[in-house]
Amino acid sequence: MVDSHKKGVKMSKKIEEIDNLDYVKIGQRIRKFRKASGLSQEELAWQVGISPAHLSHIETANTKLSLSVFVKIAKALSVHTDELLYDSNEINGTNLRKETLDIIESCTSAEMFIIHDILKATAETLHRHI
């Protein structure tokens, strides 16, 4: 019973995150990746199959984009959808934590003691010098 309650709480938090999408930031990220790709609004709009005016409204958050347009934009810009939804620091931090935990979970107890000592020494050195 407790596990199902925890899952329900986690699911409701994820739903809240979706409801609270920051379309201004999403538009800014789309613009950033579009410019980094050397594409004009007209060129990207043509690739996605929407009007340049619609793309302009998406980039300025004057309109919410549909899921299909969102996916087409990500594909045209050759980026993962997460890169448009979240700041890269959020993505990288989450991925690094997961990868680190996966590495630790694959280790023997003896290896975990060594990794612990290395992490502790590294963190102490970083805190002294940064």
DRENTI-514383 format. One record per atom (N, C-alpha, C, O, CB): x, y, z; residue in three letters. Coordinates in steps of 0.2 Angstrom, whole numbers, plus 5000, padded with zeros to 4 digits. Glycine has a CB too. Example, Ala and Ser with C-alpha at 12.3 -4.5 7.8 and 13.67 -1.06 7.14 Angstrom:
BEGIN
506649725039ALA;506249785039ALA;506649845039ALA;507149835042ALA;505749785045ALA;506449895035SER;506849955036SER;506450005039SER;506750065040SER;507049975029SER;
This chain:
BEGIN
500449945000MET;500050005000MET;500450065000MET;500350114996MET;499550005006MET;501050065004VAL;501450125004VAL;501750134998VAL;501850194995VAL;501950115010VAL;502050084994ASP;502350094988ASP;501950124983ASP;502150164979ASP;502650024986ASP;501250094983SER;500850124978SER;500650204979SER;500550244974SER;500150084977SER;500650214985HIS;500550294987HIS;501150334985HIS;501050384982HIS;500450294995HIS;501750304986LYS;502350344984LYS;502350344976LYS;502550404974LYS;503050304986LYS;502150294973LYS;502150304965LYS;501650354963LYS;501750384958LYS;501950234962LYS;501050354967GLY;500550404965GLY;500850474966GLY;500650524962GLY;499950394969GLY;501250484972VAL;501450554973VAL;502050574968VAL;502050624965VAL;501850554980VAL;502450524966LYS;502950534961LYS;502650554954LYS;502850594950LYS;503450474960LYS;502050514952MET;501750524946MET;501350594946MET;501450634941MET;501150474945MET;501050614952SER;500750684952SER;501250734951SER;501150784948SER;500350684958SER;501850724954LYS;502450774953LYS;502650784946LYS;502750834943LYS;503050764958LYS;502650724942LYS;502850724935LYS;502350764931LYS;502450804927LYS;502950654933LYS;501650754933ILE;501150784929ILE;501150854931ILE;501050894926ILE;500450754932ILE;501250874937GLU;501350954938GLU;501950984934GLU;501851034932GLU;501450964946GLU;502450944933GLU;503050974929GLU;502850984922GLU;502951034919GLU;503650924930GLU;502450934919ILE;502150944913ILE;501651004912ILE;501751044907ILE;501850884910ILE;501251014917ASP;500751074917ASP;501151134918ASP;500951184916ASP;500251064923ASP;501751134921ASN;502151194922ASN;502651204917ASN;503251234919ASN;502451194929ASN;502651184911LEU;503151194906LEU;503251264905LEU;502751304904LEU;502951154899LEU;503851284904ASP;504051354903ASP;504151364896ASP;504651354893ASP;504651374907ASP;503551384892TYR;503551394885TYR;504051454883TYR;504251454877TYR;502851414883TYR;504151504887VAL;504651554886VAL;505351524885VAL;505651534880VAL;504651614891VAL;505551484890LYS;506151454890LYS;506251404884LYS;506751394881LYS;506351414896LYS;505751364883ILE;505751314877ILE;505851354870ILE;506251334866ILE;505051274877ILE;505451414870GLY;505551454864GLY;506251484863GLY;506551484858GLY;505051514864GLY;506551504869GLN;507251524869GLN;507751474867GLN;508151484863GLN;507351554876GLN;507651414869ARG;508051354867ARG;507951334860ARG;508451324857ARG;507951294872ARG;507351344857ILE;507251324850ILE;507651374846ILE;508051364842ILE;506551324848ILE;507551444848ARG;507951494844ARG;508651484845ARG;509051494840ARG;507751564847ARG;508951464851LYS;509651454852LYS;509951404847LYS;510451414844LYS;509851444859LYS;509551344847PHE;509751284843PHE;509751304836PHE;510151284832PHE;509451224845PHE;509151344834ARG;509051364827ARG;509651404825ARG;509951394819ARG;508451394826ARG;509851454829LYS;510351494827LYS;511051464826LYS;511451474822LYS;510451554831LYS;511151414831ALA;511751374831ALA;511851334825ALA;512351314823ALA;511851334838ALA;511251314822SER;511251274816SER;511251314810SER;511351284805SER;510551234816SER;511251374811GLY;511351424805GLY;510751424801GLY;510751444795GLY;511951404801GLY;510151414804LEU;509551414801LEU;509151474802LEU;509151504808LEU;509051354802LEU;508751504797SER;508351564798SER;507651534800SER;507551474800SER;508251604792SER;507251574803GLN;506551554805GLN;506251524799GLN;505851474799GLN;506151614808GLN;506251554793GLU;505951524787GLU;506151454785GLU;505751414783GLU;506051574781GLU;506851444786GLU;507151384784GLU;506851324789GLU;506651274787GLU;507851384784GLU;506951344795LEU;506651294800LEU;505951284799LEU;505651224800LEU;506851314807LEU;505551334798ALA;504851324798ALA;504651284792ALA;504251234792ALA;504451394797ALA;505051294786TRP;504951254780TRP;505051174781TRP;504651134779TRP;505351274774TRP;505651164785GLN;505751094787GLN;505251064791GLN;505151004790GLN;506451094790GLN;504951104796VAL;504451074800VAL;503751074797VAL;503351034800VAL;504451114807VAL;503651114792GLY;502951114789GLY;502551164792GLY;501951144792GLY;502751044789GLY;502751214795ILE;502351264798ILE;502551334795ILE;503051334791ILE;502451264806ILE;502151384796SER;502351454793SER;502851484798SER;502951474804SER;501651494793SER;503251524795PRO;503751564798PRO;503451604804PRO;503751614809PRO;504151614794PRO;502851634803ALA;502451664808ALA;502351624814ALA;502451644820ALA;501851704806ALA;502151564813HIS;501951514818HIS;502651494822HIS;502551494828HIS;501651444815HIS;503151484819LEU;503851474822LEU;504051534826LEU;504251524832LEU;504351454817LEU;503951594824SER;504051654827SER;503651654834SER;503951674839SER;503951714823SER;503051644833HIS;502551644839HIS;502851584844HIS;502751594850HIS;501851624837HIS;503051534842ILE;503351474846ILE;503951504850ILE;503951494856ILE;503451414842ILE;504351534846GLU;505051554849GLU;504851614854GLU;505251624859GLU;505451584844GLU;504351654853THR;504251704858THR;503651684863THR;503451724867THR;503951764854THR;503451624863ALA;502951594868ALA;502351634867ALA;501951634872ALA;503251604875ALA;502151654861ASN;501451684860ASN;500951634859ASN;500351644858ASN;501551734855ASN;501251574857THR;500751514856THR;501151454859THR;501751444859THR;500651504849THR;500751404861LYS;500951344863LYS;501051294857LYS;500551294853LYS;500551304869LYS;501551254857LEU;501651214851LEU;501351144853LEU;501351124858LEU;502351204849LEU;501151114847SER;500851044848SER;501450994849SER;502051014847SER;500451024842SER;501250934851LEU;501850884852LEU;502150864845LEU;502750854845LEU;501550824855LEU;501750864840SER;502050844834SER;502450894831SER;503050874828SER;501450824829SER;502350954832VAL;502751014830VAL;503351014834VAL;503951024831VAL;502351084830VAL;503251004840PHE;503851004845PHE;504350944843PHE;504950964843PHE;503650984852PHE;504150884841VAL;504550834839VAL;504850844833VAL;505450834832VAL;504150764839VAL;504550874828LYS;504750894821LYS;505350944822LYS;505850944819LYS;504250914817LYS;505250994826ILE;505751044828ILE;506351014830ILE;506951024828ILE;505451104832ILE;506350974835ALA;506850934838ALA;507250894833ALA;507850894833ALA;506650894844ALA;506850864829LYS;507150824824LYS;507550864818LYS;508150844816LYS;506650774820LYS;507250914816ALA;507550964812ALA;508150994814ALA;508651014810ALA;507051014809ALA;508151004821LEU;508751034824LEU;509250984826LEU;509851004829LEU;508551084830LEU;509150924825SER;509550864827SER;509750874835SER;510350864837SER;510250864823SER;509250884839VAL;509350884846VAL;508750844849VAL;508250824846VAL;509250954849VAL;508950814855HIS;508450774859HIS;507950824862HIS;508050884863HIS;508850734865HIS;507350794862THR;506750844865THR;506950864872THR;506750924874THR;506150804865THR;507250824876ASP;507450854883ASP;507850914882ASP;507850954887ASP;507850794886ASP;508250924877GLU;508750984877GLU;508251044876GLU;508551094877GLU;509250974871GLU;507751034873LEU;507251094872LEU;506851104878LEU;506651164879LEU;506851084865LEU;506651054882LEU;506251064888LEU;506651084894LEU;506351124898LEU;505950994889LEU;507251064894TYR;507651084900TYR;508351114899TYR;508551104893TYR;507751014905TYR;508551154904ASP;509251174903ASP;509751114903ASP;509651064906ASP;509451224909ASP;510251124899SER;510751074899SER;511051054905SER;511150994906SER;511351094894SER;511051094910ASN;511351084917ASN;510851034920ASN;511150994924ASN;511451144921ASN;510251044920GLU;509750994923GLU;509850924920GLU;509850874924GLU;509051024922GLU;509850924913ILE;509950864910ILE;510550824912ILE;510550764914ILE;509850864902ILE;511150864911ASN;511750834913ASN;511850804920ASN;512150754921ASN;512350884911ASN;511550844925GLY;511650824932GLY;511250764933GLY;511450724936GLY;511350884936GLY;510650764930THR;510250704931THR;510550644928THR;510550584931THR;509550714928THR;510850644922ASN;511150594918ASN;511750574922ASN;511850514923ASN;511350614911ASN;512150614924LEU;512750604928LEU;512650564934LEU;512950514936LEU;513150664930LEU;512050584938ARG;511950544944ARG;511750474943ARG;511950434946ARG;511350584948ARG;511250464937LYS;511050404936LYS;511650354933LYS;511750304935LYS;510550404930LYS;512050384929GLU;512650344927GLU;513150324933GLU;513350274933GLU;513050384922GLU;513250374937THR;513650364943THR;513350304947THR;513650264950THR;513750424947THR;512650314949LEU;512350254953LEU;512350194949LEU;512450134952LEU;511650274954LEU;512350194942ASP;512350124939ASP;513050094939ASP;513150034940ASP;512250134931ASP;513550134939ILE;514250114940ILE;514350084947ILE;514650034948ILE;514750174939ILE;514150124952ILE;514250094959ILE;513850034960ILE;514049984963ILE;513950154964ILE;513250024957GLU;512849964958GLU;513149904955GLU;513049854957GLU;512149974956GLU;513549914950SER;513849864946SER;514549834950SER;514849784948SER;514049884939SER;514749874955CYS;515349854959CYS;515249804964CYS;514749804967CYS;515649924961CYS;515849774966THR;515849734972THR;515849774978THR;516049834977THR;516449674971THR;515849744984SER;515849784990SER;516549814990SER;516649874992SER;515749744996SER;517049774989ALA;517749794989ALA;517849854984ALA;518249904986ALA;518249744987ALA;517649854978GLU;517649904974GLU;517349974976GLU;517550024975GLU;517449884967GLU;516749964979MET;516350014982MET;516750054987MET;516750114988MET;515649994985MET;517150024992PHE;517550054997PHE;518050094993PHE;518250154995PHE;517850005001PHE;518350074988ILE;518850104984ILE;518550174981ILE;518850224981ILE;519250064979ILE;518050164978ILE;517650214974ILE;517450274980ILE;517550334978ILE;517050194971ILE;517250244985HIS;517050294991HIS;517650334993HIS;517650394993HIS;516750254997HIS;518250304994ASP;518850344996ASP;519050394991ASP;519250444992ASP;519450294997ASP;519050364984ILE;519250414979ILE;518750474978ILE;518950534978ILE;519150374972ILE;518050464979LEU;517550514979LEU;517650564984LEU;517650624984LEU;516850484979LEU;517850534990LYS;517950574996LYS;518550624995LYS;518450684997LYS;517950535003LYS;519050594993ALA;519650634992ALA;519650684987ALA;519850744987ALA;520250584991ALA;519250664982THR;519150714976THR;518750774978THR;518850824977THR;518850674970THR;518150754982ALA;517750804984ALA;518150854989ALA;518050914989ALA;517150774988ALA;518550834993GLU;518950874998GLU;519350914994GLU;519450974996GLU;519250825003GLU;519750894989THR;520150924985THR;519850984981THR;520051044981THR;520550884980THR;519250964978LEU;518851014975LEU;518651074979LEU;518651134977LEU;518250984971LEU;518351054985HIS;518151104990HIS;518751154992HIS;518551214993HIS;517851074996HIS;519351124992ARG;519851164994ARG;520051214989ARG;520251274990ARG;520451124996ARG;520051194983HIS;520251234977HIS;519751274973HIS;519951314969HIS;520651184973HIS;519151254974ILE;518651294970ILE;518251344974ILE;517851374972ILE;518151244966ILE;
